[in-house]
Amino acid sequence: MATEEAPHSTLPYPPIHQDKKFVVLSDWDGTITNHDSNDYLTDHLGYGTEKRRQGNRDILTGKVTFRDAFREMLESVTANGHKFNECAEVLRQSINLDVGFKDFYSYCKQADVPVVIISSGMAPLIRVVLSKLIGDEQAKEIEVVANDADVKEDGSWSIKYRHPTSGFGHDKSQAILPYRRLPSPPTIFFFGDGVSDMSAARHADLLFVKKVPGEDNDLSTFCEREGIPHLLFENFGGALKVVSQVVEGKLTVHDALKLGSV
Ligand SMILES: [Mg+2]
């Protein structure tokens, strides 16, 4: 489902990391965080869990595009009068990190493995939550490739898509493919959990799919249906064991995929 021709990007990209042996690209919502912040807004301030879940199912079956369904979810929040700053504050107070992410990030930093957040959420909201969770200094270091928000003077807002002509809104494969085209491409680890990661799923060397017991696991459903090789993980603690072994040459990507879940 990746777009053959690159969709026009309305937002800049950070320069890619040349000459690295490994790169981590990761979804933010529900992957690095314990809850998806946009789901949280829709469920609590918008039209609620039922409709939101139906929207996700419709994306998964191809009935609607991610771009259109996701916009509708967010519009249900703004239709109830919730201003941008209020939403940012709600998320700042409600969203936490995956239990293993801090250690995972520290390891990557000392092992010279860049970590880039690739999100279909809105960068200013991600920045607010990230700063609270890991501190301003570390939050500034982490690159975020996401959508943006148009915030009006009265605080009303809407999502500004990176790739408005793509049904993905943000076609995440466009953050991966430039790495693939390097003369010596790095090994790419991609982490995701949901329908927003469908555009990226086939382009990683080692795809980690977050699986939360007892919850819907849309990316896992998608990968099984499409036959995309992946490794299930419950948190970044388990993922770190695999990533560190691959980085240190003790495990191949091929053998890592055979583990099935960590
Ligand atoms: Mg997600």
Boltz pocket constraint, residues with backbone or C-beta under 6 A from the ligand:
constraints:
  - pocket:
      binder: B
      contacts: [[A, 27], [A, 28], [A, 29], [A, 30], [A, 31], [A, 36], [A, 192], [A, 193], [A, 194], [A, 196]]
      max_distance: 6.0
